[in-house]
Structures are given as structure tokens and as C-alpha cells.
């Protein structure tokens, strides 16, 4: 057996594969050394800052849909490379048409339906565990 380090790695990989809501769950668990061994919380801590950004064409299409205009019509400049990317959203540097610097926080495309599906799965798992464990 691999013990807590192997368990932590396996759990992190499973949560990453599960998607956005499961990554968020892992992020929360990484802050709870009162619930999990430090080897597990340390491994889950990797979920805090190692999230790939959404592809720019998807982000640009989402912005166009949300703004009702192409981003080029709303921003003088919008950097396609995010400053930061997280499980739910990412942040881009921008310059407004009046020349003011800004940052734009953009929810990941399709995130609402993904989170709803993930929460349904988590609810089913919780009910299954509650019915089968003391």
C-alpha cells in the first residue's frame, strides 16, 4: 500500500478528472488538515493554482454573447492570455475605450450547467454514502 501520499495523489488526480466542481471540492479539502492527513492536504493543495485557462476562442465567444458586442467594440485592448486561471473563472488585463486600465473576470464557458451536473453527482454520492456507512 502507498499510504497517505499515494492516496492524496490518487484523490487529486480523480478530482481533476472529475472536473470543475470536484476540483473546487479538492481545493476546500486542501485547507482542512483537521479532516485529512497533511500528506493528502498537501497534494490537494496543488489544485489551488494549477488550472489551465479556457481556450481564448471560447472566452471571446462568451464575451460576445454576454456583452452583445464583439469585445473589440467594448475594450480598446483585451489580453487573450489570462493573468490568472482558476476552476470557475479567469482574469484578463484590459484597457477600456476611455484609456482606463481594467481587469476582466470571466466565468468559464459552460460553467453553470457543468456545476449543476457536478452537484447532482455529488448529491447522489452523498446519499449513497449516507445510506451505506455508519
C-alpha positions in Angstrom: 0.0 0.0 0.0 1.1 3.5 -0.7 -0.3 5.2 2.4 -1.4 8.9 2.6 0.9 10.2 -0.1 -0.4 7.7 -2.7 -3.9 8.3 -1.5 -3.5 12.0 -1.8 -2.1 11.8 -5.4 -4.9 9.4 -6.4 -7.6 11.6 -4.9 -6.1 14.7 -6.6 -6.0 13.0 -10.0 -9.6 11.7 -9.6 -10.8 15.2 -8.6 -9.0 16.8 -11.6 -10.6 14.2 -13.9 -14.0 14.9 -12.4 -13.9 18.5 -13.5 -14.5 21.9 -12.1 -16.8 21.3 -9.1 -14.7 18.3 -8.0 -11.5 20.5 -8.3 -13.3 23.1 -6.1 -14.1 20.4 -3.6 -10.4 19.3 -3.5 -9.4 23.0 -3.0 -11.6 23.2 0.0 -10.4 19.9 1.4 -6.8 21.0 1.0 -7.4 23.6 3.7 -8.7 21.1 6.2 -5.7 19.4 7.9 -8.2 18.7 10.8 -10.0 16.2 8.5 -7.3 14.7 6.3 -3.6 13.8 6.8 -1.1 16.5 5.9 0.2 14.4 3.0 -3.3 14.4 1.5 -4.0 18.1 2.1 -0.5 19.0 0.7 -1.3 17.0 -2.5 -4.7 18.6 -2.8 -3.1 22.0 -2.4 -1.8 21.6 -6.0 -5.3 22.1 -7.1 -5.2 25.7 -5.8 -3.0 27.2 -8.6 -2.5 24.7 -11.4 -5.6 25.2 -13.6 -5.3 25.5 -17.3 -7.1 28.5 -18.8 -10.2 28.1 -21.1 -9.3 28.5 -24.8 -9.4 32.1 -26.0 -11.8 31.5 -28.9 -14.4 30.1 -26.3 -13.8 33.0 -24.0 -14.1 35.5 -26.8 -17.4 33.9 -28.0 -18.8 34.0 -24.4 -17.8 37.7 -24.1 -19.5 38.5 -27.4 -22.7 36.7 -26.2 -22.7 38.3 -22.8 -21.8 41.8 -23.9 -24.0 41.8 -27.0 -21.0 43.2 -28.9 -17.6 41.9 -30.1 -15.0 42.5 -27.3 -13.1 44.8 -29.7 -16.1 47.1 -29.7 -16.1 47.3 -25.9 -12.4 47.3 -25.0 -9.5 49.2 -26.5 -7.4 46.2 -25.6 -8.2 42.8 -24.0 -5.3 40.4 -23.4 -6.2 36.9 -24.6 -3.6 35.5 -22.1 -5.2 35.4 -18.6 -3.3 36.8 -15.6 -4.8 34.0 -13.6 -7.0 31.0 -14.3 -9.0 29.1 -11.7 -11.6 26.4 -11.6 -14.6 28.7 -12.1 -13.2 31.8 -13.8 -10.2 33.5 -15.2 -8.9 37.1 -15.2 -7.6 39.1 -18.2 -6.0 42.5 -18.4 -7.9 45.1 -20.4 -7.9 48.7 -21.4 -11.3 50.5 -21.6 -12.2 52.7 -24.6 -11.5 55.8 -22.4 -8.0 54.5 -21.8 -8.5 53.3 -18.2 -6.8 50.1 -17.2 -9.1 47.3 -16.0 -9.2 43.6 -15.3 -12.0 41.4 -16.6 -13.0 38.3 -14.6 -14.7 35.9 -16.9 -16.6 32.8 -15.8 -15.5 29.7 -17.8 -17.7 29.0 -20.8 -20.5 26.5 -19.9 -19.7 26.6 -16.2 -23.3 26.9 -14.9 -24.5 23.7 -16.5 -21.3 21.9 -15.6 -21.6 22.9 -11.9 -25.3 21.9 -11.8 -24.4 18.4 -13.2 -21.5 18.0 -10.8 -23.6 19.0 -7.8 -26.2 16.4 -8.9 -23.4 13.8 -9.0 -22.1 14.9 -5.6 -25.6 14.7 -4.1 -26.1 11.2 -5.4 -22.7 10.2 -3.9 -23.6 11.8 -0.6 -26.9 10.0 -0.4 -25.3 6.6 -1.3 -22.6 7.1 1.4 -25.1 8.1 4.0 -27.2 5.0 3.3 -24.3 2.7 3.4 -22.0 4.0 6.1 -22.4 4.4 9.9 
